[in-house]
Amino acid sequence: MNVRSFILTAGVLVGLLLVSWISYFIYGKFRYRTDVTLARDFLVTEQWQEIDVKGILPPLSKDRNDLYVAVSAPFETFNIDRGIKTPDGIIVEPEIQVVDSDGIIHLLKQTGAARGYYEKATFGSHPELAKETQVVCVRIRANHSIRVSAIIWSSYDIRDLP
C-alpha cells in the first residue's frame, strides 16, 4: 500500500466518523421523544401517593403524553389481564391521575405495555392532554403494593413517529 492510498483511506474514515458524529448530535438534539424519570425505586401502595412534578415537567408541547410504570424481571407487563403480573400470579392494577395547574384531575388508563430496558405498563389519557397544560402532580395507587423500578413521563409528536 502506497502513501497516497493510505492518506485517501484515512481521509475517508475520518470523513465517515465526522458525518456519524454530526448525525448522532442532530438525532440527540432533535429527536421526537422526550422522557423524564419522575421517580426511581418507588413503592406504590394502596393509598394515594403524590409525586410533585413542578419544575420537572415543562408545559406540555407534544401531541402524546404517556406515563410508564417500569418494573424489572420477574414482573411482567405483557399479559392478557392487563396490569402488572407478579411472580405469584397477582395482577397489580395501578390507578394514575395527573393534576394540572388549574386543579383539574385527569385520569390515565392503561393503554399498553412495552419492553426495553424495563418492562413498562403504559398509561395515557383520552382525550389527550392539551398542549400547554402544566402538570403539577402525579397521583398513583394500586390494588396491591408493588415496588416499581421507575415512573417515567414520555412525550412525543405523532407526526415524528418513524
C-alpha positions, 0 to 999 in steps of 0.5 A, spaced: 500 500 500 502 506 497 502 513 501 497 516 497 492 510 498 493 510 505 492 518 506 485 517 501 483 511 506 484 515 512 481 521 509 475 517 508 474 514 515 475 520 518 470 523 513 465 517 515 466 518 523 465 526 522 458 525 518 456 519 524 458 524 529 454 530 526 448 525 525 448 522 532 448 530 535 442 532 530 438 525 532 440 527 540 438 534 539 432 533 535 429 527 536 421 526 537 421 523 544 422 526 550 422 522 557 423 524 564 424 519 570 419 522 575 421 517 580 426 511 581 425 505 586 418 507 588 413 503 592 406 504 590 401 502 595 394 502 596 393 509 598 394 515 594 401 517 593 403 524 590 409 525 586 410 533 585 412 534 578 413 542 578 419 544 575 420 537 572 415 537 567 415 543 562 408 545 559 406 540 555 408 541 547 407 534 544 401 531 541 402 524 546 403 524 553 404 517 556 406 515 563 410 508 564 410 504 570 417 500 569 418 494 573 424 489 572 424 481 571 420 477 574 414 482 573 411 482 567 407 487 563 405 483 557 399 479 559 392 478 557 389 481 564 392 487 563 396 490 569 402 488 572 403 480 573 407 478 579 411 472 580 405 469 584 400 470 579 397 477 582 395 482 577 397 489 580 392 494 577 395 501 578 390 507 578 394 514 575 391 521 575 395 527 573 393 534 576 394 540 572 395 547 574 388 549 574 386 543 579 383 539 574 384 531 575 385 527 569 385 520 569 390 515 565 388 508 563 392 503 561 393 503 554 399 498 553 405 495 555 412 495 552 419 492 553 426 495 553 430 496 558 424 495 563 418 492 562 413 498 562 405 498 563 403 504 559 398 509 561 395 515 557 389 519 557 383 520 552 382 525 550 389 527 550 392 532 554 392 539 551 398 542 549 400 547 554 397 544 560 402 544 566 402 538 570 403 539 577 402 532 580 402 525 579 397 521 583 398 513 583 395 507 587 394 500 586 390 494 588 396 491 591 403 494 593 408 493 588 415 496 588 416 499 581 423 500 578 421 507 575 415 512 573 417 515 567 413 521 563 414 520 555 412 525 550 412 525 543 409 528 536 405 523 532 407 526 526 415 524 528 413 517 529 418 513 524 
